Amino acid sequence: MAYMTEEEADALDEELTKTTPKVDFSKPDIFLNQREFLNLLNPTAADYIITRALATHQTPAKIVNELVEQRIAVTA
């Protein structure tokens, strides 16, 4: 197994932390199956869910589940 040098690791870390991921909804990916769900939401809610999903590397469904669980915890 090849290992990265410290310089390669630093370069990769910098590239990943300073670039903004772009989502192309025309290509099949984890978000494509949830497009219909996101279209049911208002644009602000859909943008929030997509942004959180990209930032946390989770699916939109996982983000919605977390929001619902938080809401239930607050009201319980």
mmCIF file of the N, C-alpha and C atoms, coordinates in Angstrom:
data_MODEL
# 
_entry.id   MODEL 
# 
loop_
_atom_site.group_PDB 
_atom_site.id 
_atom_site.type_symbol 
_atom_site.label_atom_id 
_atom_site.label_alt_id 
_atom_site.label_comp_id 
_atom_site.label_asym_id 
_atom_site.label_entity_id 
_atom_site.label_seq_id 
_atom_site.pdbx_PDB_ins_code 
_atom_site.Cartn_x 
_atom_site.Cartn_y 
_atom_site.Cartn_z 
_atom_site.occupancy 
_atom_site.B_iso_or_equiv 
_atom_site.pdbx_formal_charge 
_atom_site.auth_seq_id 
_atom_site.auth_comp_id 
_atom_site.auth_asym_id 
_atom_site.auth_atom_id 
_atom_site.pdbx_PDB_model_num 
ATOM 1   N N  . MET A 1 1  ? 0.844   -1.176 0.000   1.00 0.00 ? 1  MET A N  1 
ATOM 2   C CA . MET A 1 1  ? 0.000   0.000  0.000   1.00 0.00 ? 1  MET A CA 1 
ATOM 3   C C  . MET A 1 1  ? 0.889   1.240  0.000   1.00 0.00 ? 1  MET A C  1 
ATOM 4   N N  . ALA A 1 2  ? 0.613   2.170  -0.891  1.00 0.00 ? 2  ALA A N  1 
ATOM 5   C CA . ALA A 1 2  ? 1.395   3.397  -0.972  1.00 0.00 ? 2  ALA A CA 1 
ATOM 6   C C  . ALA A 1 2  ? 0.867   4.412  0.041   1.00 0.00 ? 2  ALA A C  1 
ATOM 7   N N  . TYR A 1 3  ? 1.776   5.065  0.698   1.00 0.00 ? 3  TYR A N  1 
ATOM 8   C CA . TYR A 1 3  ? 1.422   6.092  1.664   1.00 0.00 ? 3  TYR A CA 1 
ATOM 9   C C  . TYR A 1 3  ? 1.792   7.461  1.112   1.00 0.00 ? 3  TYR A C  1 
ATOM 10  N N  . MET A 1 4  ? 1.055   8.475  1.556   1.00 0.00 ? 4  MET A N  1 
ATOM 11  C CA . MET A 1 4  ? 1.351   9.835  1.129   1.00 0.00 ? 4  MET A CA 1 
ATOM 12  C C  . MET A 1 4  ? 2.484   10.406 1.960   1.00 0.00 ? 4  MET A C  1 
ATOM 13  N N  . THR A 1 5  ? 3.240   11.262 1.322   1.00 0.00 ? 5  THR A N  1 
ATOM 14  C CA . THR A 1 5  ? 4.243   12.008 2.077   1.00 0.00 ? 5  THR A CA 1 
ATOM 15  C C  . THR A 1 5  ? 3.529   13.121 2.829   1.00 0.00 ? 5  THR A C  1 
ATOM 16  N N  . GLU A 1 6  ? 4.213   13.721 3.755   1.00 0.00 ? 6  GLU A N  1 
ATOM 17  C CA . GLU A 1 6  ? 3.632   14.829 4.513   1.00 0.00 ? 6  GLU A CA 1 
ATOM 18  C C  . GLU A 1 6  ? 3.251   15.978 3.590   1.00 0.00 ? 6  GLU A C  1 
ATOM 19  N N  . GLU A 1 7  ? 4.070   16.234 2.587   1.00 0.00 ? 7  GLU A N  1 
ATOM 20  C CA . GLU A 1 7  ? 3.792   17.317 1.639   1.00 0.00 ? 7  GLU A CA 1 
ATOM 21  C C  . GLU A 1 7  ? 2.546   17.003 0.809   1.00 0.00 ? 7  GLU A C  1 
ATOM 22  N N  . GLU A 1 8  ? 2.415   15.741 0.367   1.00 0.00 ? 8  GLU A N  1 
ATOM 23  C CA . GLU A 1 8  ? 1.236   15.347 -0.414  1.00 0.00 ? 8  GLU A CA 1 
ATOM 24  C C  . GLU A 1 8  ? -0.027  15.451 0.434   1.00 0.00 ? 8  GLU A C  1 
ATOM 25  N N  . ALA A 1 9  ? 0.058   15.046 1.685   1.00 0.00 ? 9  ALA A N  1 
ATOM 26  C CA . ALA A 1 9  ? -1.095  15.130 2.581   1.00 0.00 ? 9  ALA A CA 1 
ATOM 27  C C  . ALA A 1 9  ? -1.497  16.584 2.812   1.00 0.00 ? 9  ALA A C  1 
ATOM 28  N N  . ASP A 1 10 ? -0.508  17.451 3.007   1.00 0.00 ? 10 ASP A N  1 
ATOM 29  C CA . ASP A 1 10 ? -0.803  18.875 3.198   1.00 0.00 ? 10 ASP A CA 1 
ATOM 30  C C  . ASP A 1 10 ? -1.442  19.488 1.952   1.00 0.00 ? 10 ASP A C  1 
ATOM 31  N N  . ALA A 1 11 ? -0.931  19.120 0.776   1.00 0.00 ? 11 ALA A N  1 
ATOM 32  C CA . ALA A 1 11 ? -1.488  19.642 -0.474  1.00 0.00 ? 11 ALA A CA 1 
ATOM 33  C C  . ALA A 1 11 ? -2.927  19.173 -0.665  1.00 0.00 ? 11 ALA A C  1 
ATOM 34  N N  . LEU A 1 12 ? -3.196  17.902 -0.373  1.00 0.00 ? 12 LEU A N  1 
ATOM 35  C CA . LEU A 1 12 ? -4.553  17.369 -0.500  1.00 0.00 ? 12 LEU A CA 1 
ATOM 36  C C  . LEU A 1 12 ? -5.483  18.040 0.498   1.00 0.00 ? 12 LEU A C  1 
ATOM 37  N N  . ASP A 1 13 ? -5.034  18.214 1.730   1.00 0.00 ? 13 ASP A N  1 
ATOM 38  C CA . ASP A 1 13 ? -5.845  18.874 2.748   1.00 0.00 ? 13 ASP A CA 1 
ATOM 39  C C  . ASP A 1 13 ? -6.196  20.292 2.325   1.00 0.00 ? 13 ASP A C  1 
ATOM 40  N N  . GLU A 1 14 ? -5.221  21.013 1.809   1.00 0.00 ? 14 GLU A N  1 
ATOM 41  C CA . GLU A 1 14 ? -5.480  22.388 1.375   1.00 0.00 ? 14 GLU A CA 1 
ATOM 42  C C  . GLU A 1 14 ? -6.467  22.429 0.211   1.00 0.00 ? 14 GLU A C  1 
ATOM 43  N N  . GLU A 1 15 ? -6.299  21.531 -0.741  1.00 0.00 ? 15 GLU A N  1 
ATOM 44  C CA . GLU A 1 15 ? -7.218  21.503 -1.882  1.00 0.00 ? 15 GLU A CA 1 
ATOM 45  C C  . GLU A 1 15 ? -8.639  21.202 -1.440  1.00 0.00 ? 15 GLU A C  1 
ATOM 46  N N  . LEU A 1 16 ? -8.807  20.241 -0.545  1.00 0.00 ? 16 LEU A N  1 
ATOM 47  C CA . LEU A 1 16 ? -10.147 19.845 -0.122  1.00 0.00 ? 16 LEU A CA 1 
ATOM 48  C C  . LEU A 1 16 ? -10.809 20.883 0.770   1.00 0.00 ? 16 LEU A C  1 
ATOM 49  N N  . THR A 1 17 ? -10.035 21.602 1.554   1.00 0.00 ? 17 THR A N  1 
ATOM 50  C CA . THR A 1 17 ? -10.644 22.579 2.455   1.00 0.00 ? 17 THR A CA 1 
ATOM 51  C C  . THR A 1 17 ? -10.882 23.928 1.801   1.00 0.00 ? 17 THR A C  1 
ATOM 52  N N  . LYS A 1 18 ? -10.213 24.205 0.699   1.00 0.00 ? 18 LYS A N  1 
ATOM 53  C CA . LYS A 1 18 ? -10.362 25.512 0.060   1.00 0.00 ? 18 LYS A CA 1 
ATOM 54  C C  . LYS A 1 18 ? -11.201 25.491 -1.207  1.00 0.00 ? 18 LYS A C  1 
ATOM 55  N N  . THR A 1 19 ? -11.693 24.346 -1.611  1.00 0.00 ? 19 THR A N  1 
ATOM 56  C CA . THR A 1 19 ? -12.522 24.278 -2.812  1.00 0.00 ? 19 THR A CA 1 
ATOM 57  C C  . THR A 1 19 ? -13.970 24.027 -2.415  1.00 0.00 ? 19 THR A C  1 
ATOM 58  N N  . THR A 1 20 ? -14.870 24.585 -3.172  1.00 0.00 ? 20 THR A N  1 
ATOM 59  C CA . THR A 1 20 ? -16.290 24.401 -2.929  1.00 0.00 ? 20 THR A CA 1 
ATOM 60  C C  . THR A 1 20 ? -16.800 23.288 -3.823  1.00 0.00 ? 20 THR A C  1 
ATOM 61  N N  . PRO A 1 21 ? -17.403 22.249 -3.225  1.00 0.00 ? 21 PRO A N  1 
ATOM 62  C CA . PRO A 1 21 ? -17.918 21.178 -4.065  1.00 0.00 ? 21 PRO A CA 1 
ATOM 63  C C  . PRO A 1 21 ? -19.081 21.669 -4.918  1.00 0.00 ? 21 PRO A C  1 
ATOM 64  N N  . LYS A 1 22 ? -19.162 21.183 -6.126  1.00 0.00 ? 22 LYS A N  1 
ATOM 65  C CA . LYS A 1 22 ? -20.253 21.533 -7.029  1.00 0.00 ? 22 LYS A CA 1 
ATOM 66  C C  . LYS A 1 22 ? -21.048 20.271 -7.323  1.00 0.00 ? 22 LYS A C  1 
ATOM 67  N N  . VAL A 1 23 ? -22.361 20.408 -7.258  1.00 0.00 ? 23 VAL A N  1 
ATOM 68  C CA . VAL A 1 23 ? -23.239 19.274 -7.500  1.00 0.00 ? 23 VAL A CA 1 
ATOM 69  C C  . VAL A 1 23 ? -23.889 19.445 -8.858  1.00 0.00 ? 23 VAL A C  1 
ATOM 70  N N  . ASP A 1 24 ? -23.789 18.430 -9.674  1.00 0.00 ? 24 ASP A N  1 
ATOM 71  C CA . ASP A 1 24 ? -24.441 18.419 -10.984 1.00 0.00 ? 24 ASP A CA 1 
ATOM 72  C C  . ASP A 1 24 ? -25.612 17.443 -10.894 1.00 0.00 ? 24 ASP A C  1 
ATOM 73  N N  . PHE A 1 25 ? -26.826 17.979 -10.762 1.00 0.00 ? 25 PHE A N  1 
ATOM 74  C CA . PHE A 1 25 ? -27.994 17.131 -10.587 1.00 0.00 ? 25 PHE A CA 1 
ATOM 75  C C  . PHE A 1 25 ? -28.377 16.373 -11.852 1.00 0.00 ? 25 PHE A C  1 
ATOM 76  N N  . SER A 1 26 ? -27.708 16.655 -12.967 1.00 0.00 ? 26 SER A N  1 
ATOM 77  C CA . SER A 1 26 ? -28.015 15.921 -14.186 1.00 0.00 ? 26 SER A CA 1 
ATOM 78  C C  . SER A 1 26 ? -27.305 14.566 -14.214 1.00 0.00 ? 26 SER A C  1 
ATOM 79  N N  . LYS A 1 27 ? -26.339 14.353 -13.331 1.00 0.00 ? 27 LYS A N  1 
ATOM 80  C CA . LYS A 1 27 ? -25.611 13.091 -13.274 1.00 0.00 ? 27 LYS A CA 1 
ATOM 81  C C  . LYS A 1 27 ? -26.145 12.243 -12.125 1.00 0.00 ? 27 LYS A C  1 
ATOM 82  N N  . PRO A 1 28 ? -26.171 10.936 -12.305 1.00 0.00 ? 28 PRO A N  1 
ATOM 83  C CA . PRO A 1 28 ? -26.662 10.087 -11.213 1.00 0.00 ? 28 PRO A CA 1 
ATOM 84  C C  . PRO A 1 28 ? -25.699 10.111 -10.025 1.00 0.00 ? 28 PRO A C  1 
ATOM 85  N N  . ASP A 1 29 ? -26.246 10.388 -8.872  1.00 0.00 ? 29 ASP A N  1 
ATOM 86  C CA . ASP A 1 29 ? -25.471 10.350 -7.643  1.00 0.00 ? 29 ASP A CA 1 
ATOM 87  C C  . ASP A 1 29 ? -26.439 10.165 -6.487  1.00 0.00 ? 29 ASP A C  1 
ATOM 88  N N  . ILE A 1 30 ? -25.959 10.280 -5.273  1.00 0.00 ? 30 ILE A N  1 
ATOM 89  C CA . ILE A 1 30 ? -26.821 10.025 -4.124  1.00 0.00 ? 30 ILE A CA 1 
ATOM 90  C C  . ILE A 1 30 ? -27.959 11.020 -4.014  1.00 0.00 ? 30 ILE A C  1 
ATOM 91  N N  . PHE A 1 31 ? -27.794 12.218 -4.576  1.00 0.00 ? 31 PHE A N  1 
ATOM 92  C CA . PHE A 1 31 ? -28.841 13.222 -4.473  1.00 0.00 ? 31 PHE A CA 1 
ATOM 93  C C  . PHE A 1 31 ? -29.932 13.050 -5.519  1.00 0.00 ? 31 PHE A C  1 
ATOM 94  N N  . LEU A 1 32 ? -29.625 12.384 -6.616  1.00 0.00 ? 32 LEU A N  1 
ATOM 95  C CA . LEU A 1 32 ? -30.582 12.258 -7.706  1.00 0.00 ? 32 LEU A CA 1 
ATOM 96  C C  . LEU A 1 32 ? -31.860 11.571 -7.253  1.00 0.00 ? 32 LEU A C  1 
ATOM 97  N N  . ASN A 1 33 ? -31.746 10.537 -6.435  1.00 0.00 ? 33 ASN A N  1 
ATOM 98  C CA . ASN A 1 33 ? -32.925 9.816  -5.974  1.00 0.00 ? 33 ASN A CA 1 
ATOM 99  C C  . ASN A 1 33 ? -33.802 10.662 -5.066  1.00 0.00 ? 33 ASN A C  1 
ATOM 100 N N  . GLN A 1 34 ? -33.246 11.712 -4.525  1.00 0.00 ? 34 GLN A N  1 
ATOM 101 C CA . GLN A 1 34 ? -33.999 12.545 -3.593  1.00 0.00 ? 34 GLN A CA 1 
ATOM 102 C C  . GLN A 1 34 ? -34.438 13.869 -4.211  1.00 0.00 ? 34 GLN A C  1 
ATOM 103 N N  . ARG A 1 35 ? -34.225 14.003 -5.509  1.00 0.00 ? 35 ARG A N  1 
ATOM 104 C CA . ARG A 1 35 ? -34.588 15.262 -6.174  1.00 0.00 ? 35 ARG A CA 1 
ATOM 105 C C  . ARG A 1 35 ? -36.083 15.537 -6.055  1.00 0.00 ? 35 ARG A C  1 
ATOM 106 N N  . GLU A 1 36 ? -36.919 14.514 -6.249  1.00 0.00 ? 36 GLU A N  1 
ATOM 107 C CA . GLU A 1 36 ? -38.368 14.730 -6.163  1.00 0.00 ? 36 GLU A CA 1 
ATOM 108 C C  . GLU A 1 36 ? -38.759 15.227 -4.782  1.00 0.00 ? 36 GLU A C  1 
ATOM 109 N N  . PHE A 1 37 ? -38.136 14.666 -3.745  1.00 0.00 ? 37 PHE A N  1 
ATOM 110 C CA . PHE A 1 37 ? -38.421 15.121 -2.386  1.00 0.00 ? 37 PHE A CA 1 
ATOM 111 C C  . PHE A 1 37 ? -38.031 16.584 -2.212  1.00 0.00 ? 37 PHE A C  1 
ATOM 112 N N  . LEU A 1 38 ? -36.841 16.936 -2.676  1.00 0.00 ? 38 LEU A N  1 
ATOM 113 C CA . LEU A 1 38 ? -36.379 18.310 -2.524  1.00 0.00 ? 38 LEU A CA 1 
ATOM 114 C C  . LEU A 1 38 ? -37.240 19.286 -3.317  1.00 0.00 ? 38 LEU A C  1 
ATOM 115 N N  . ASN A 1 39 ? -37.798 18.840 -4.436  1.00 0.00 ? 39 ASN A N  1 
ATOM 116 C CA . ASN A 1 39 ? -38.678 19.705 -5.222  1.00 0.00 ? 39 ASN A CA 1 
ATOM 117 C C  . ASN A 1 39 ? -39.983 20.006 -4.505  1.00 0.00 ? 39 ASN A C  1 
ATOM 118 N N  . LEU A 1 40 ? -40.366 19.192 -3.532  1.00 0.00 ? 40 LEU A N  1 
ATOM 119 C CA . LEU A 1 40 ? -41.581 19.429 -2.761  1.00 0.00 ? 40 LEU A CA 1 
ATOM 120 C C  . LEU A 1 40 ? -41.393 20.548 -1.745  1.00 0.00 ? 40 LEU A C  1 
ATOM 121 N N  . LEU A 1 41 ? -40.158 20.830 -1.400  1.00 0.00 ? 41 LEU A N  1 
ATOM 122 C CA . LEU A 1 41 ? -39.863 21.846 -0.390  1.00 0.00 ? 41 LEU A CA 1 
ATOM 123 C C  . LEU A 1 41 ? -39.763 23.227 -1.014  1.00 0.00 ? 41 LEU A C  1 
ATOM 124 N N  . ASN A 1 42 ? -39.857 24.254 -0.170  1.00 0.00 ? 42 ASN A N  1 
ATOM 125 C CA . ASN A 1 42 ? -39.624 25.587 -0.700  1.00 0.00 ? 42 ASN A CA 1 
ATOM 126 C C  . ASN A 1 42 ? -38.127 25.730 -0.981  1.00 0.00 ? 42 ASN A C  1 
ATOM 127 N N  . PRO A 1 43 ? -37.742 26.632 -1.855  1.00 0.00 ? 43 PRO A N  1 
ATOM 128 C CA . PRO A 1 43 ? -36.331 26.743 -2.257  1.00 0.00 ? 43 PRO A CA 1 
ATOM 129 C C  . PRO A 1 43 ? -35.361 26.989 -1.100  1.00 0.00 ? 43 PRO A C  1 
ATOM 130 N N  . THR A 1 44 ? -35.785 27.745 -0.105  1.00 0.00 ? 44 THR A N  1 
ATOM 131 C CA . THR A 1 44 ? -34.907 28.018 1.030   1.00 0.00 ? 44 THR A CA 1 
ATOM 132 C C  . THR A 1 44 ? -34.616 26.740 1.808   1.00 0.00 ? 44 THR A C  1 
ATOM 133 N N  . ALA A 1 45 ? -35.639 25.947 2.061   1.00 0.00 ? 45 ALA A N  1 
ATOM 134 C CA . ALA A 1 45 ? -35.447 24.693 2.791   1.00 0.00 ? 45 ALA A CA 1 
ATOM 135 C C  . ALA A 1 45 ? -34.588 23.720 1.989   1.00 0.00 ? 45 ALA A C  1 
ATOM 136 N N  . ALA A 1 46 ? -34.849 23.618 0.701   1.00 0.00 ? 46 ALA A N  1 
ATOM 137 C CA . ALA A 1 46 ? -34.071 22.709 -0.145  1.00 0.00 ? 46 ALA A CA 1 
ATOM 138 C C  . ALA A 1 46 ? -32.611 23.137 -0.190  1.00 0.00 ? 46 ALA A C  1 
ATOM 139 N N  . ASP A 1 47 ? -32.344 24.437 -0.327  1.00 0.00 ? 47 ASP A N  1 
ATOM 140 C CA . ASP A 1 47 ? -30.969 24.937 -0.342  1.00 0.00 ? 47 ASP A CA 1 
ATOM 141 C C  . ASP A 1 47 ? -30.261 24.643 0.974   1.00 0.00 ? 47 ASP A C  1 
ATOM 142 N N  . TYR A 1 48 ? -30.973 24.828 2.082   1.00 0.00 ? 48 TYR A N  1 
ATOM 143 C CA . TYR A 1 48 ? -30.381 24.556 3.391   1.00 0.00 ? 48 TYR A CA 1 
ATOM 144 C C  . TYR A 1 48 ? -30.006 23.089 3.520   1.00 0.00 ? 48 TYR A C  1 
ATOM 145 N N  . ILE A 1 49 ? -30.910 22.216 3.137   1.00 0.00 ? 49 ILE A N  1 
ATOM 146 C CA . ILE A 1 49 ? -30.658 20.778 3.257   1.00 0.00 ? 49 ILE A CA 1 
ATOM 147 C C  . ILE A 1 49 ? -29.497 20.356 2.362   1.00 0.00 ? 49 ILE A C  1 
ATOM 148 N N  . ILE A 1 50 ? -29.467 20.843 1.141   1.00 0.00 ? 50 ILE A N  1 
ATOM 149 C CA . ILE A 1 50 ? -28.378 20.494 0.221   1.00 0.00 ? 50 ILE A CA 1 
ATOM 150 C C  . ILE A 1 50 ? -27.043 21.019 0.745   1.00 0.00 ? 50 ILE A C  1 
ATOM 151 N N  . THR A 1 51 ? -27.030 22.245 1.235   1.00 0.00 ? 51 THR A N  1 
ATOM 152 C CA . THR A 1 51 ? -25.797 22.833 1.762   1.00 0.00 ? 51 THR A CA 1 
ATOM 153 C C  . THR A 1 51 ? -25.280 22.044 2.953   1.00 0.00 ? 51 THR A C  1 
ATOM 154 N N  . ARG A 1 52 ? -26.175 21.707 3.868   1.00 0.00 ? 52 ARG A N  1 
ATOM 155 C CA . ARG A 1 52 ? -25.768 20.910 5.042   1.00 0.00 ? 52 ARG A CA 1 
ATOM 156 C C  . ARG A 1 52 ? -25.294 19.533 4.625   1.00 0.00 ? 52 ARG A C  1 
ATOM 157 N N  . ALA A 1 53 ? -25.970 18.920 3.663   1.00 0.00 ? 53 ALA A N  1 
ATOM 158 C CA . ALA A 1 53 ? -25.586 17.581 3.202   1.00 0.00 ? 53 ALA A CA 1 
ATOM 159 C C  . ALA A 1 53 ? -24.183 17.602 2.609   1.00 0.00 ? 53 ALA A C  1 
ATOM 160 N N  . LEU A 1 54 ? -23.893 18.601 1.801   1.00 0.00 ? 54 LEU A N  1 
ATOM 161 C CA . LEU A 1 54 ? -22.561 18.708 1.203   1.00 0.00 ? 54 LEU A CA 1 
ATOM 162 C C  . LEU A 1 54 ? -21.496 18.992 2.255   1.00 0.00 ? 54 LEU A C  1 
ATOM 163 N N  . ALA A 1 55 ? -21.810 19.862 3.192   1.00 0.00 ? 55 ALA A N  1 
ATOM 164 C CA . ALA A 1 55 ? -20.825 20.238 4.208   1.00 0.00 ? 55 ALA A CA 1 
ATOM 165 C C  . ALA A 1 55 ? -20.507 19.094 5.158   1.00 0.00 ? 55 ALA A C  1 
ATOM 166 N N  . THR A 1 56 ? -21.491 18.258 5.435   1.00 0.00 ? 56 THR A N  1 
ATOM 167 C CA . THR A 1 56 ? -21.297 17.178 6.408   1.00 0.00 ? 56 THR A CA 1 
ATOM 168 C C  . THR A 1 56 ? -21.103 15.821 5.748   1.00 0.00 ? 56 THR A C  1 
ATOM 169 N N  . HIS A 1 57 ? -21.135 15.783 4.424   1.00 0.00 ? 57 HIS A N  1 
ATOM 170 C CA . HIS A 1 57 ? -20.971 14.528 3.673   1.00 0.00 ? 57 HIS A CA 1 
ATOM 171 C C  . HIS A 1 57 ? -22.032 13.498 4.067   1.00 0.00 ? 57 HIS A C  1 
ATOM 172 N N  . GLN A 1 58 ? -23.274 13.967 4.187   1.00 0.00 ? 58 GLN A N  1 
ATOM 173 C CA . GLN A 1 58 ? -24.402 13.106 4.505   1.00 0.00 ? 58 GLN A CA 1 
ATOM 174 C C  . GLN A 1 58 ? -25.459 13.268 3.419   1.00 0.00 ? 58 GLN A C  1 
ATOM 175 N N  . THR A 1 59 ? -26.398 12.352 3.397   1.00 0.00 ? 59 THR A N  1 
ATOM 176 C CA . THR A 1 59 ? -27.486 12.461 2.428   1.00 0.00 ? 59 THR A CA 1 
ATOM 177 C C  . THR A 1 59 ? -28.517 13.479 2.925   1.00 0.00 ? 59 THR A C  1 
ATOM 178 N N  . PRO A 1 60 ? -29.289 14.061 2.007   1.00 0.00 ? 60 PRO A N  1 
ATOM 179 C CA . PRO A 1 60 ? -30.358 14.960 2.443   1.00 0.00 ? 60 PRO A CA 1 
ATOM 180 C C  . PRO A 1 60 ? -31.335 14.279 3.405   1.00 0.00 ? 60 PRO A C  1 
ATOM 181 N N  . ALA A 1 61 ? -31.609 13.008 3.192   1.00 0.00 ? 61 ALA A N  1 
ATOM 182 C CA . ALA A 1 61 ? -32.512 12.289 4.100   1.00 0.00 ? 61 ALA A CA 1 
ATOM 183 C C  . ALA A 1 61 ? -31.955 12.258 5.522   1.00 0.00 ? 61 ALA A C  1 
ATOM 184 N N  . LYS A 1 62 ? -30.662 12.063 5.648   1.00 0.00 ? 62 LYS A N  1 
ATOM 185 C CA . LYS A 1 62 ? -30.021 12.048 6.970   1.00 0.00 ? 62 LYS A CA 1 
ATOM 186 C C  . LYS A 1 62 ? -30.156 13.415 7.635   1.00 0.00 ? 62 LYS A C  1 
ATOM 187 N N  . ILE A 1 63 ? -29.999 14.479 6.873   1.00 0.00 ? 63 ILE A N  1 
ATOM 188 C CA . ILE A 1 63 ? -30.143 15.832 7.416   1.00 0.00 ? 63 ILE A CA 1 
ATOM 189 C C  . ILE A 1 63 ? -31.569 16.048 7.914   1.00 0.00 ? 63 ILE A C  1 
ATOM 190 N N  . VAL A 1 64 ? -32.553 15.644 7.122   1.00 0.00 ? 64 VAL A N  1 
ATOM 191 C CA . VAL A 1 64 ? -33.951 15.794 7.528   1.00 0.00 ? 64 VAL A CA 1 
ATOM 192 C C  . VAL A 1 64 ? -34.226 14.976 8.784   1.00 0.00 ? 64 VAL A C  1 
ATOM 193 N N  . ASN A 1 65 ? -33.711 13.741 8.834   1.00 0.00 ? 65 ASN A N  1 
ATOM 194 C CA . ASN A 1 65 ? -33.896 12.910 10.029  1.00 0.00 ? 65 ASN A CA 1 
ATOM 195 C C  . ASN A 1 65 ? -33.330 13.594 11.270  1.00 0.00 ? 65 ASN A C  1 
ATOM 196 N N  . GLU A 1 66 ? -32.149 14.187 11.153  1.00 0.00 ? 66 GLU A N  1 
ATOM 197 C CA . GLU A 1 66 ? -31.544 14.876 12.288  1.00 0.00 ? 66 GLU A CA 1 
ATOM 198 C C  . GLU A 1 66 ? -32.383 16.071 12.731  1.00 0.00 ? 66 GLU A C  1 
ATOM 199 N N  . LEU A 1 67 ? -32.900 16.820 11.756  1.00 0.00 ? 67 LEU A N  1 
ATOM 200 C CA . LEU A 1 67 ? -33.745 17.969 12.095  1.00 0.00 ? 67 LEU A CA 1 
ATOM 201 C C  . LEU A 1 67 ? -35.013 17.533 12.817  1.00 0.00 ? 67 LEU A C  1 
ATOM 202 N N  . VAL A 1 68 ? -35.624 16.464 12.351  1.00 0.00 ? 68 VAL A N  1 
ATOM 203 C CA . VAL A 1 68 ? -36.846 15.958 12.991  1.00 0.00 ? 68 VAL A CA 1 
ATOM 204 C C  . VAL A 1 68 ? -36.529 15.449 14.395  1.00 0.00 ? 68 VAL A C  1 
ATOM 205 N N  . GLU A 1 69 ? -35.426 14.708 14.542  1.00 0.00 ? 69 GLU A N  1 
ATOM 206 C CA . GLU A 1 69 ? -35.043 14.203 15.867  1.00 0.00 ? 69 GLU A CA 1 
ATOM 207 C C  . GLU A 1 69 ? -34.779 15.348 16.844  1.00 0.00 ? 69 GLU A C  1 
ATOM 208 N N  . GLN A 1 70 ? -34.129 16.424 16.360  1.00 0.00 ? 70 GLN A N  1 
ATOM 209 C CA . GLN A 1 70 ? -33.887 17.576 17.218  1.00 0.00 ? 70 GLN A CA 1 
ATOM 210 C C  . GLN A 1 70 ? -35.200 18.231 17.637  1.00 0.00 ? 70 GLN A C  1 
ATOM 211 N N  . ARG A 1 71 ? -36.110 18.341 16.687  1.00 0.00 ? 71 ARG A N  1 
ATOM 212 C CA . ARG A 1 71 ? -37.409 18.962 16.981  1.00 0.00 ? 71 ARG A CA 1 
ATOM 213 C C  . ARG A 1 71 ? -38.203 18.130 18.004  1.00 0.00 ? 71 ARG A C  1 
ATOM 214 N N  . ILE A 1 72 ? -38.156 16.820 17.849  1.00 0.00 ? 72 ILE A N  1 
ATOM 215 C CA . ILE A 1 72 ? -38.852 15.929 18.783  1.00 0.00 ? 72 ILE A CA 1 
ATOM 216 C C  . ILE A 1 72 ? -38.235 16.051 20.176  1.00 0.00 ? 72 ILE A C  1 
ATOM 217 N N  . ALA A 1 73 ? -36.907 16.124 20.224  1.00 0.00 ? 73 ALA A N  1 
ATOM 218 C CA . ALA A 1 73 ? -36.219 16.239 21.515  1.00 0.00 ? 73 ALA A CA 1 
ATOM 219 C C  . ALA A 1 73 ? -36.579 17.535 22.237  1.00 0.00 ? 73 ALA A C  1 
ATOM 220 N N  . VAL A 1 74 ? -36.752 18.615 21.477  1.00 0.00 ? 74 VAL A N  1 
ATOM 221 C CA . VAL A 1 74 ? -37.094 19.906 22.061  1.00 0.00 ? 74 VAL A CA 1 
ATOM 222 C C  . VAL A 1 74 ? -38.507 19.901 22.607  1.00 0.00 ? 74 VAL A C  1 
ATOM 223 N N  . THR A 1 75 ? -39.425 19.257 21.889  1.00 0.00 ? 75 THR A N  1 
ATOM 224 C CA . THR A 1 75 ? -40.837 19.282 22.292  1.00 0.00 ? 75 THR A CA 1 
ATOM 225 C C  . THR A 1 75 ? -41.195 18.177 23.277  1.00 0.00 ? 75 THR A C  1 
ATOM 226 N N  . ALA A 1 76 ? -40.317 17.225 23.473  1.00 0.00 ? 76 ALA A N  1 
ATOM 227 C CA . ALA A 1 76 ? -40.627 16.100 24.385  1.00 0.00 ? 76 ALA A CA 1 
ATOM 228 C C  . ALA A 1 76 ? -40.410 16.485 25.828  1.00 0.00 ? 76 ALA A C  1 
# 
